[in-house]
Amino acid sequence: MTSVKNEYQGICPSMTSLKSVYQGICPSMTSVKSEYQGICPSITSIKSEYQGICPSMTSVKIEYQGICPSMTSIKSEYQGICSSMTSVKSEYQGICPSMTSVKIEYQGICPSMTSVKIEYQGICPSMTSVEIEYQGICASMTSVKSVYQGICPSMTSIKSEYQGLYPSMTSVKIEYQGICPSMTSSEFQGICSSMTSVKIEYQGICPSMTSVKIEYQGICPSMTSVKIEYQGICPSMTSVKSVYQGICPSIKIGYQGICPSMTSVKSEYQGICPSITSIKSEYQGICPSMT
């Protein structure tokens, strides 16, 4: 069919340049404005509302409530699974792995993305140069500003707010509420191991960090040259100014707990902090060796 305005309640495979309302399966379409309530795989240059499965699309403005894997140069609202997308503005409520240059709101899984401004409510691993708000799992990202409520491991040069798990990140400013290992210039509220040059608020585990200014509410082992507030376990740290509520060995922090070996420190402790040197701390616990 070509240049038609239809309302569908069934199966509509091949269509081009039409405005349709779908309630069924519609695979191959191009340059259409449709409302979907079914399966719509191959579509290009369309403005549609989706309530089903729609994999391949390009240059579209869509609302999704299903699975939509492959898309490019689209402005869409998603409520489903959308894997490959580029230059889109979408709202997601599903799984959307591979995307590039998109502005999307996510409620699902969205792994691979580049140069996008997105709001996430799902899983989004691989991203680059994006301004995103996350409410899910987002693994690999670079140059993004996001709000997270999930898992986001690998990220670089991003300014994000996190509410999930984020392992590998660099040069980021993030708020975390999950696991975030390697990060830089971020605000963390979760578990963040391996970070460098970050400003973070933590509510989890944060092991390896260097040259960071962070507020911690969790476990943060290895850190150097950081300004952190801790509410957890933080073992290896050096030249940091933090507030601790856990275990923090070898750091310059404010402790509220047990701080064994320390010298010239002023800290407030609420936890266990064994090895510390050159710190100024206030103690509210057990701190054996100090000078």
N, C-alpha and C positions, 0 to 999 in steps of 0.2 A: 504494500500500500504506500501511496505518496500523497503528501499535502492533505491530510485528513484530520478531523477532530472527532475522536471516538471515545467511548466509555467502554472499558473492557471488563468482562466477567468470565474470563476463560484463558485460552492459549493464543498468543499473538506473536509469532516469531519474527517475520521480516517486515520492518516498517522504516520509512524515511520521511523527514520533514513533516511531522505530525504532532498534534497536541492531543494526548490521550489520557484517560483515566483507567488504570489497570487494576484488575482483581484476578490475576492469574499468572501464567508464565509467558514472558515476552523476551526472547533472546536477542535477536539482531535488530538494532534500531540506530538511526542517525539523525541528528538535528531535530529532536523532538522535545516537547514540554509535556511530561506525563506524570501521573500519580500512580505509584506502584503498590500493589498488594500481592506480590508473588515473586517469581524468579525472572530477572532481566539481566542476562549476561553481557552481551556485546552492545554498547551504546556509545555514540560519539557526538560531541557538540550539541548537548541537550540540557534543558532545564527541567528537572524532574523531581518528584517527591516519591521516595521509595519506602515501601513496606514489604520488603522481601529480600531476595538474593540478586545482586547486580554486580558482576565482576568487572568487565572491561568497559570503561567510560572515559571520555575526553572532552574538556571544555563544557562542563555541565555544572548546574546549580541544583543540588539534590538534597532531599531529606531521606535518610536511611533508617530502616527498621529491619535490617537483615544482614546479608553477607555481600559486600561489594569490594572485591579484591583489586583489580587493575583499573586505575583511573589516572588521567593526566590533564592538567590545565583546567581544573574545574572549581566551582564555588558551590559547595554542597553542605547540607545538614545531614549528618549521619546518625542512624539508629540501627547499626548492624555491624557487619564485618567488611572492611574496606582495606585491601592490601596495598596495591600500587596506585598512588595518586601524585599529581604534580600541579602546582599553582592552583590550589583549591582553597575555598573557604567553606568549611563543613562543620557540622555538629555530629559527633559520633556517639552511638549507643551500641557498640559492637566491637568487632575485631578488624583493625585496619593496619596491616603491616607496612608495606612499602609506599611512601609518599614523598613528594618533593615540591618545595615552594607552595605550601598550602597554609590556609588559615582555617583551622578546624576545631570543633568542640567534640571531644571524644568521650565515649562511654563504652569502651571495649579494649581490644588489643591493637596497637598501632606501632609496629617495630621500626621500619626503615622510613625516615623522612628527612628532607633537606630544605633549608630556607623556608620554613613554615611558621605561622603564628597560630597556635592551636590550643584548645582547652581540652584536656584529657580526662577521661573517666574510664581508664582501662589499661592495657599493656602497650607500651610504645618504646621499643628498644632503640633502634638506630635512627638518629636524627642529626641534622646539621644546619646551623644558621637559622634557628627557629625561635619564635617568641611564643611560648606555649604555656598553657595552664593544664597541669596534669592531675588526674584523679584516677590513676591506675598504674600499670607497670610500663616503664619506659627505659629501655636498656641503653643503647648507644645514641648519644646526642652531642651536638657541637654548636656553640654560639646560639644558645636559646635562652629565653626568659620564660620560665614555666612554673606552674603550680602543680605539685605532685601529690597524688594519693595512691601510690603503687610502687612498683619496682623499676628503677632506672639506673642501670649499672654504668655504662661508659658514656661520659659526656665531657665536652671541652668548650671553654669560652662561653659559658651560659650564665644567665641571671634567672634563677628559678626559685619557686617556692615548692618544697617537697613534702609530700605526705605519703611516703612509701619507701621502697628500697632502691638505692642508687649507688652502685659500687664505684666505677671509674669516672672521675670528672676532673677538669682542670680549668682554672681561671673562671670560676663561676661564683655567683652571689645567690645562694639558695637557702630556703627554709625547709628543713627536713622533718618528716615524721615517719621514718623508716630506716632502711639500711643503705648507707651511702659511703662506700670505701674511698676511692680516689677522687678528690675534689679540690678546687682552688677558688678562693674569694667567694665563699658561699655562706648562707645561713642554714643551719641544719636542725631538724627536729626528728631525728631518727638514728639509725645505725650507719655510720660513715667511716669506713676504714680507708687508709691511704689517701691523704689529701695534701695539697700544697698551696700556700698563699690563699687561704680562704677565710671568710668571716661567716661562721656558721652557728646555728642554734641546734643543739642535739637533744634528742629524746631516744637514744638507742646506743649502739656500739660503734665507736669511731676509733679504730686502731692507729693506722699510720698517717701522720699529718706533718707538714713542714711550712713554716712561715704563714701561719693562719691566725685569724682573730675570730674565735668561735665561742658560742655559748652552748654548753653541753648538758644534756639530760640523758646520759646513757653511759656506754663503755667506749672510751677513747684511748687506746694504748699509745702508739708512737706519734709524738708531735714535737715540733721545734719552732721557736719564735712565734708563739701564738698567744692570743688573748682570749681565753675561753672560760665559760661558766659550765661546770660539770655537775651532772646529777647521775653519775654512773661509775663505771670502772674505766680508768685511763692510765695504763701502765707507763709506757716510755714517753716522756716529754722533756723538753729543754727550752729555757728562756720563754716561758709562757706565763700569762696572768689570767688565771681561771678561778671559777667557783665550782667546787667539786662536791658531789653527793655520791661517792662511790670509791673505786680503787684507782689511784693515779700515781704510779711510781715514776720517778725521774722527771719532775716538772717544776715550774715556777708558777704556782697556782694558789687560789684561795680554797682552803680545804675545810670540810665539815665531816671528819671521820678519823681514821687511823692513819698516821703518817710517820713511819719509822725513821729512816735515815735522811736527815736534812741538815743543811748548813746555811746560815745567814739567810733565813727565809721569813716571809710574812704571809701567812696563808690562812684561809678559812676552810676547815675540813669537815665533811660529812661522809667519810668513807675510809678506805684503806689506801694510803699513798706511801709506799716504801722508799724508793730511791729518789731524792730530790736534792738539788744543789743550787746555791745562789738564788734563793727565793725569799719573799717576805710574806709570811702567812699568819693567819689566826686559826688556832686549833680548838676544835670541839671534839676531841677524841684522844686516842693514844698515839703519841709521837715520841719514840725512844731517842735515837741519837740526833742531837741538834747542837749547833754552836752559834 
